[in-house]
């Protein structure tokens, strides 16, 4: 596997960044690239923001005036990427992750913050590599399978949660 530089910036103060999160983000980026047989040197930028910041970016770049969990800004198209001429690395793009939203969704889905942050990073990395799920068809299924493969490799597989409703029995 070629060298992958993951530049992580924290621009939010709403949530204290847990020990090990930066390493998990890097491991996730590496795992996606390895799964996709991406063997060139690469650079990825990951920025942690709060809900207000991601809402502003979502509105500015996607015309959606609402907070979201993660945004992806690919720097390539059809496998062609900008290159950092100093290092020769392909610049894959930027990932913007709402840390407060990550905390909220981990609670809502009943899994760890680490699982949610890793999943959102894997999801966004796949977008940087050209995958899309907007059609709700096979692209969505393919992305979900790849996301779950990476999460299992990282030791953060999905867990099934069953709610027993006494009134329905």
C-alpha positions as CSV (number, residue, x, y, z in Angstrom):
1,X,0.0,0.0,0.0
2,X,1.3,3.4,-0.9
3,X,1.7,6.2,1.6
4,X,-1.5,8.0,2.6
5,X,-1.4,11.3,4.3
6,X,-4.5,12.1,6.4
7,X,-4.6,15.7,7.5
8,X,-7.0,16.2,10.5
9,X,-8.1,19.6,11.8
10,X,-10.5,20.2,14.7
11,X,-12.6,23.4,14.1
12,X,-15.2,22.7,16.7
13,X,-15.4,23.0,20.5
14,X,-18.7,21.4,21.2
15,X,-17.3,17.9,21.8
16,X,-13.9,16.9,23.3
17,X,-12.2,14.7,20.8
18,X,-11.7,11.3,22.4
19,X,-8.2,9.8,22.5
20,X,-7.7,7.5,19.5
21,X,-10.2,9.2,17.2
22,X,-7.5,10.6,14.9
23,X,-5.9,7.2,14.7
24,X,-9.3,5.6,13.9
25,X,-9.9,8.1,11.1
26,X,-6.5,7.4,9.6
27,X,-7.0,3.6,9.9
28,X,-10.4,4.0,8.2
29,X,-9.0,6.0,5.3
30,X,-6.3,3.4,4.8
31,X,-8.7,0.5,5.0
32,X,-11.0,2.0,2.3
33,X,-8.0,2.7,0.0
34,X,-6.7,-0.8,0.5
35,X,-10.1,-2.4,-0.1
36,X,-10.3,-0.4,-3.3
37,X,-6.8,-1.4,-4.4
38,X,-5.8,2.3,-4.6
39,X,-2.0,1.9,-4.6
40,X,-0.9,5.5,-5.4
41,X,0.3,7.9,-2.7
42,X,-2.7,10.0,-1.6
43,X,-3.7,12.9,0.6
44,X,-7.1,13.3,2.4
45,X,-8.2,16.3,4.5
46,X,-10.6,15.6,7.4
47,X,-12.1,18.5,9.3
48,X,-14.1,18.2,12.5
49,X,-16.9,20.8,12.8
50,X,-20.0,21.5,14.8
51,X,-23.6,21.4,13.6
52,X,-23.8,25.1,12.8
53,X,-20.6,24.9,10.7
54,X,-21.7,21.9,8.7
55,X,-25.2,23.4,8.2
56,X,-23.5,26.5,6.7
57,X,-21.4,24.4,4.4
58,X,-24.3,22.2,3.4
59,X,-26.3,25.3,2.5
60,X,-23.4,26.9,0.6
61,X,-22.3,23.9,-1.4
62,X,-25.4,21.8,-1.7
63,X,-28.2,24.3,-1.3
64,X,-29.6,22.4,1.7
65,X,-30.2,24.6,4.7
66,X,-29.8,22.0,7.3
67,X,-27.2,20.2,9.4
68,X,-25.9,16.9,8.2
69,X,-23.5,14.3,9.5
70,X,-20.7,14.4,6.9
71,X,-19.9,16.2,3.7
72,X,-17.5,15.0,1.0
73,X,-15.7,17.3,-1.4
74,X,-13.9,15.1,-4.0
75,X,-11.0,16.6,-5.9
76,X,-11.1,14.0,-8.6
77,X,-13.4,12.7,-11.3
78,X,-13.4,9.3,-13.0
79,X,-10.2,8.3,-11.2
80,X,-8.3,11.4,-12.2
81,X,-7.1,13.5,-9.3
82,X,-5.2,16.7,-8.6
83,X,-1.6,15.9,-7.6
84,X,0.5,17.6,-4.9
85,X,3.6,18.3,-7.1
86,X,5.8,18.5,-4.0
87,X,5.0,14.9,-2.9
88,X,3.4,13.3,-6.0
89,X,0.4,12.3,-3.9
90,X,-3.0,12.3,-5.5
91,X,-5.3,14.7,-3.6
92,X,-8.5,12.8,-3.0
93,X,-10.4,15.6,-1.4
94,X,-11.9,16.8,1.8
95,X,-14.1,15.2,4.5
96,X,-16.1,17.4,6.8
97,X,-17.5,15.6,9.9
98,X,-19.9,17.0,12.4
99,X,-18.7,15.7,15.7
100,X,-21.9,16.6,17.7
101,X,-24.0,14.9,15.0
102,X,-21.8,11.9,15.2
103,X,-22.4,11.7,19.0
104,X,-26.2,12.1,18.4
105,X,-26.3,9.4,15.8
106,X,-24.3,7.0,17.8
107,X,-26.8,7.3,20.6
108,X,-29.8,7.1,18.3
109,X,-28.5,3.9,16.6
110,X,-27.3,2.3,19.8
111,X,-23.6,1.9,18.9
112,X,-20.3,3.5,19.9
113,X,-19.1,7.0,18.9
114,X,-16.1,5.2,17.3
115,X,-18.3,3.0,15.2
116,X,-20.3,6.1,14.0
117,X,-17.2,8.2,13.3
118,X,-15.5,5.3,11.4
119,X,-18.6,4.6,9.4
120,X,-19.1,8.2,8.4
121,X,-15.4,8.4,7.4
122,X,-15.6,5.2,5.3
123,X,-18.8,6.5,3.7
124,X,-17.2,9.8,2.8
125,X,-14.0,8.1,1.5
126,X,-16.1,6.1,-0.9
127,X,-17.6,9.4,-2.1
128,X,-14.1,10.7,-2.7
129,X,-13.4,7.7,-4.8
130,X,-16.4,8.3,-7.0
131,X,-19.1,6.1,-5.3
132,X,-22.6,7.6,-5.1
133,X,-25.9,6.5,-3.4
134,X,-28.3,9.3,-4.5
135,X,-30.2,7.0,-6.8
136,X,-31.2,4.7,-3.9
137,X,-30.5,1.7,-6.2
138,X,-27.6,-0.6,-6.6
139,X,-25.1,2.2,-5.9
140,X,-26.6,2.6,-2.4
141,X,-26.4,-1.2,-1.8
142,X,-22.8,-1.4,-3.1
143,X,-21.7,1.5,-0.9
144,X,-23.3,0.0,2.2
145,X,-21.6,-3.4,1.6
146,X,-18.2,-1.7,1.2
147,X,-18.8,0.5,4.4
148,X,-19.7,-2.6,6.4
149,X,-16.7,-4.5,5.1
150,X,-14.3,-1.8,6.2
151,X,-16.1,-1.5,9.6
152,X,-15.7,-5.2,10.2
153,X,-12.0,-5.1,9.2
154,X,-11.6,-2.3,11.8
155,X,-13.3,-4.4,14.5
156,X,-16.4,-2.2,14.6
157,X,-19.1,-4.3,12.9
158,X,-22.8,-3.5,12.9
159,X,-24.7,-5.0,15.8
160,X,-28.3,-6.0,15.6
161,X,-30.6,-4.4,18.1
162,X,-34.0,-5.9,18.8
163,X,-36.6,-4.2,20.7
164,X,-39.2,-6.4,22.4
165,X,-42.6,-4.8,22.5
166,X,-44.7,-6.5,25.2
167,X,-47.9,-4.9,23.9
168,X,-47.6,-6.5,20.5
169,X,-47.5,-10.1,22.0
